[in-house]
Amino acid sequence: MAAFRFLFGLLMFVSLIRFWANGWIEKLYLDPEFHFSYYGFEWVKPLGSWTYLIFILCMLSSIMVCLGWRYRFAIILFFLSFTYIELMDKTTYLNHYYFISIMSFLMIFLPASAYFSIDAFRNNTKAFQEIPRWTVDSVKFMLAIVYFYAGLAKLNSDWLFEAMPLKIWLPSQYGLPLIGVLMQKEWIHYAFSWGGAIYDLSIPFLLYINKTRPYAFAAVIFFHVMTRILFPIGMFPFIMVFSTLIFFESGFHKRILSVIARVLNWDFSVFDNGKRLVHSEMAVPRWRTALLSIFFAIQLLFPFRYLLYPGHLFWTEEGFRFSWRVMLMEKAGYAQFKITDEKTGAYFYVNNSDFLSIFQEKQMSTQADFILEYAHYLARHFKSQGHENLGVYVESYVALNGLPSRAFVDPDVNLLNIKPSLKHRNWVLPYHEE
């Protein structure tokens, strides 16, 4: 747990520094005049120049988590600040952002600073060499959910029988040394598709078993190194590689921590006090047990909420997010908005680039909830300019996984008559494809 805490905090700090250094705070959160919101979190918005303060707090808390200094306060602050950053604009949604949020939430309830931490060094009553097994197993279980559900999501005909969208993405890597030519081969596309599904479904079990763990970890390294080479997915491969180290036994982690101790010039032996943190049935608060039970129940059930909606999941994306559906589709779209005067019939078209960044427009044009939110924003904007009796319509086309584009949203529906909700979007045209 100590090694996991240290590496988690360190990787978060590096990720945030990288995000800032690349100018993404300004590009993604400060430059756009409009930001897409998650349903129920419309109040979470960038705070102008104060947005930098949120990132500073997140970076400071990540270092505090890493070193185990005032750990409980630090991990709560990290969870709140990072999650606020994640919720500021739906355009930037990534599965690994969600993973970091829920993992940091879980870590609030774990004794991750009981060993090899400033807290343990300064206060002997908080120092323990052994902690209850369930606390470590809970992290393993969360990682197993991520991998296994990602594998389940790959069990669809596009991925397995059409090698989509890898058949679109991999040929673009022609310039890679040694393997670039291979990326043009169709059999490689199918091998990567089937291999990815088998990997995700099996890797949690192989990491749990002592005999297969070293080979499984070698597969983890190979898989994530390849994804890092082939796709621009940032720090996610590094986060997953270092997170899966928690499946190894404690002796392996002590060797990792001894190296870190030499770098930090810490006396490693001071933490080997032989004390065991015992959580008797009476000592564990019932609210904590109940909260963690609810947390894992949500993680197990929430990805299946798409079954509550009719239609093609990849087309409507109802229940798509927060379900570990990682890089499963390629969508391209076009959306032309028409503002009308419902009384006179007069109308004009909107230039999306006047309101959205290129990245925002790309995301908006293929996702129905984005289109609806943007339509309401346009109505507010033009109403403030004196326009009355407004109607907002959209002519939109979307191409999914290499198939020809087709009409996406009913062009005869006034989007202002639809309120954002979790209900089925019957104004999205059906997708008819075997």
N, C-alpha and C positions, 0 to 999 in steps of 0.2 A: 504493500500500500504506500509506503514511503517513497519507493522508487517511482511508482505511478504518479504520485502527487508532484514530485520534483519535476519529472519529465513533462507532465501535463502543463504545469505552470510555465515552464521554460518555453515549450512550443507555443503556448498562447501568447507569450510576450514577443517571441520572434514573429509570429503571424501578424500581430498588431503593428509592430514596427514596420514590417514589410508593407502592410496595407497603407500606412501613413506615408512611407517613403515613395510609394508609387503614385501618390497624389490622388488616391481613390476616395479619400474623405471628401475632398472638394468636388471631384468629378461626379460622385454618386449621390452625395447628400447636400452639398451646398449650391452647386451650379443649377440643377433643375429647379424650376419654379413650382413644380407639382410632384407629389410623391404618392405612389400607390400604397394603400393600407391593407392590413389584414382585417378580416371581418371581426368586429368587436374590439379592435385596437386602433381605431381611427384617430384616437387622441395621441398616439405615439408618433411624433414627428421630429425631424431634425430641428435643432435649436439655434440655427445660425452659427455664429462663431463659437457659441457655447458647446457645439457638438464636439469640438476638439477636447473640451474638458471631460466629456464622457469617455473618450478614448484614453485620455491620460489616467483617469480613475481605473479604467479597465486594465491598462498596462501595469499600473502600480499594484493593483490587487493580484494580478497574475504573478508578479515577482514575489509578493508576500505569500501566495499559495505555494510557489516553488520552494521557498526557503522555510515554509512552515512557521511564519511569524504572524501572531494573532490570526491563526488559521481560520477560525470560525467566522470572524468578521470579514476576513479577506475573501473567502469563497462565496459568502453571501453577496458581497459587493461585486465580485466578478460576475456571478450569475445575473444579478440585476442589471449591471452596466452592459454586459455582452448581449443579454437578451433584448435590452432596449435598442442597442445598435442593430440587432437582427430584425427587429420589428419596425424600424424607421421607414423602410421601403421594401415592399413585397417584390420589387423588381430584382433584388439581390438574393432572393431565396436560393439556398443551397442545402443539400442534405447534411453536409458536415457542419454547417452553422447550427442546424437543429440538434445534431449530435452533441456539439459542445455545450449548448444550453442545457439539455436534459442531463448530460453527464455531470456538469457543474452543480445542477440541482441535487442530484443523487449524492454528490460528495459532501454536501452540507451536513448530511446525517451520518457520515463515516468518520472514524477516528484516524484520519489520514496524517495527523501531525503527532501521533503518539511516539514516533520513532524518527530519528534523523531530521530533526527540526529545531528551529530556534526556540519554539515553545517548550519542547521536551528538554532542551539544554538548560533553559532558564528556570523551569519549574519541575522539579523531580516528581511531583504528584501527578503530572500530566504525561510522564514518560513511561512507556511500556514497550517491552520487546516482543510481546505476542498479543494479538488482538483476535476477537472472535472470527472464525472462518467465514461466517455468512457475510461479513463486511467486504471481504475480498471477492467472494463468490458473486456478490451482487454486481460488481463491476464486470466480471466475466460474463454474467448472464445478460447484461445490457449489450455487451459487445456481440454475444451470440445472437441476440435478437436482430441487431443491425445486419450482420452477415446473412443469417438464415432468411430473413424477410427480403433482403436484396436478391437472394437466390430464387425465392418463390416468385418474385416479381418478374424474373426472367423467363418463367415458364409460360411464354405466350408465343403464338405462331410467328409473329414478325421477327422476334429474336431468334427462335430456334430453327425455323424453316425457311426464312427469307434472309437471315443474317443481317437484319436491319435493326438499328441504323449503322452498324459497323461497316456495312458494304458501302455506305456513303462516306463515312469519316476516314477509314483507314487508307484508301487510295491517295488522300491528300498528303500523306506522310512520305511521299516519294523521295524527298530529299534527305531522309535519314540515312546515315552511313550504315552499311552492311544489311540492314533490315528493310530499307526503303523499297527495294524491288519486291520483297516478299509481300509487302502490304498491298500489292496490286493483285495478288492471287486470290481467287474466290475461295479456295479451300482454306486459306488462312482466315478469311472472314468467318467461315463456319466453325473453324477450330477455336477461334477466340470467343465466339458466341456460346458454343457448347461448353468450352473450358471455363468460361466465366460463370456460367450457371452451376456447373458441378463444383467449382471452387467455393462459391458463396454458400451452397447448401451443405458442403461437407466440412469446411474449415473449422467451424466451432467445435465439432465433435473430435476432429483430429488434434486440435489444440488441447482438448481436455484429457486425452489419453497420453500417458507418460511415454510409451514406446514410439508413438507417431508424432509427438510434439516437435522434436527438432526438424523433421522433414516438413511438417506443416508450417513451421515458422519460415523455413527456407522458401516454401511456396508463397507465403505472405510477402516476403521481401521481393521475390521475382514478380509477383502479380502487381504490387504497388509501384515498383520501379518501372515496369512496362507502362502502367497507366500514366505515370508521371511523364514518361518520355513521349507518349502518344497524344496525351490530352492536356489542355491547360486547366488543371483542377487544383492549382495552388498547393496548400500545405496538407491537404487531406491525406495523400499517401503516407506522409511522414507521421501524421497523427495516428493513423491506423497501425502502422508498423510498430511504433513505440508503445501504443496501447496494448497490443497483443502480447507484449512481454510479460504482462501480469499473469499469464497462464503458466509461466515457469515457476519452479519451486523457490523457496525463500533463499536458499544458498546462492542461486544464480543472481538474485537481486542484491545480496550482500556484497558480491564482487563488483557489481555496478556502483553501489554506493561507496565502496572503499576507494574506487577511482575518483569519484566526485569529491570525496572527503580530502583526498590528497590535493586536488585542484583548489579547493576552498580552504585548505589548511585547517580542517576541523579534526579534533581528536575523536576518531570514530569509536573507540572503545567505551567512551562515556555513555553511549546509548545502549550498550549491552549489559543491562541491569538485571536481566532474568525475570523481570516483573511481567505478569500476565494480566491483561484487562479482561475481567470476567463480567459478562452481562447475564446476571441471573434473570429468571423469569420476572421477578419482582422489580428488578433494577431498570429494565427497558420500559420506558413510558409507553402506555398503550397507544397514545396518539401517534408516536413514531412508527410503531408497527402498522397501525391502520393506514397512515399516510404512505408508507413505502408499499404496502399491499395495493393501495389504490393506484400508486404510480406505476407499478409493474403491470397491473391489470389494464391500465390505459395503453401502455406500450405494446401489450399483446393484442389488444382489440382494436385500437384506433386505426391501424393500417387497413383493416377490413371494412371500414365504413363505406368504401366505394360500392359495396354490394347493396347498399340502400338506394342507389341511384340506377336508373335504366340507362341504356345507351353504351357507346364505346368509350371506355375509360380514357384512352389516350386522346380522343377527340374532344370530349367535354371537360376532362380533367377534374371531374367532381369526385373528391376523395383521393386525388393524386398526390398532393403534397403531404409531407410528414409521414410517409409510409415506406421510406427506403427504396423508392423507385429511382435508381441511380443510372442516369445516362441511357434511358431506354427508348428514346424517340428523337426524331429530327423533325421539327415543324418550322415551316416558313409561311408567312402570311402577309396579307395586304388588307388595310382597313381605311376606307374613305368615309368620313363623317359628313353628314348633311344637316345643316341647321335650318329649320323651317319656321315660318310664321303660320301657325295652324289656322288662323282666320283668313288670311289673304292668299296663302299658298306660295308666297315668295320664299326663296331659299338661297343659300350659298354654301359652298364647301369649305372645309377646314384644312389648313396646312398643318399637319401634325408637328412638323419641325418647329413651329412657332411656340409650342408648349412642351414638347417632350424631347429628351435626348435621343440619340440614335439607338442606344441600348434599351431605353424605356419603350420606344416605339416598336422595336423588334419583339419585346416580350408582350406588349399590349395586343399586337395584331393577331396573336394565336391563342389568347386565353380570354375566355368569356367574361370572367369576373373583372379583369382589367378593362375590357371594352365597356362594361356597364359603369364602372367607377369613373372612367374617363369621360363618358357621355354626360354624367351628372356634373362633373367638373366644368365641362364646356358650357353647360346650361347656366351654371352659376356665373361663369366669366362673362358670357354674352348678356345675361340679364343685368349684370352690373354696368354694362355699357348702354343700357336703355332698351334692349330688345325685349319684346313682349310676345305672349302666346307661343312660347317656344316649343318645338319638337326636335328631337335628335334621333336621326336614323343613321344606320351604317351599312355600307356595302362592303362585305368582307369575304375573302377567299383564303383558304388554308390548304397547304400541301403537307401530308403526313407520311413520313418514312418513304419518301421517294415517289409516292403515287401522285397523279395529276391533282392540281388544286381544285377545290370545290367550294361552293358557297357555305359559309360558316354560320352567320347569324341571319335570322329572318329580316330582310331589308324593309319589310312593311311594318315592323314593330317600332313604335315610339319608345325608345329606351327610358325616357323620363317617366313612363307609366310603370316601370319595374323598380322595385326597391331592392337593394342588396340584401340577400338572405342566404340561408343554407339550404333552401328548397331547390328541387330539381329545376334546371334552367330549360323550360320548354320552348324558349325563344331561340335556342341553339338548334339549327337544322340537324336532323338525324344523319348518321353516318352509315351508309349502306355498303358494306364490304364483307365478303366471307373471311 
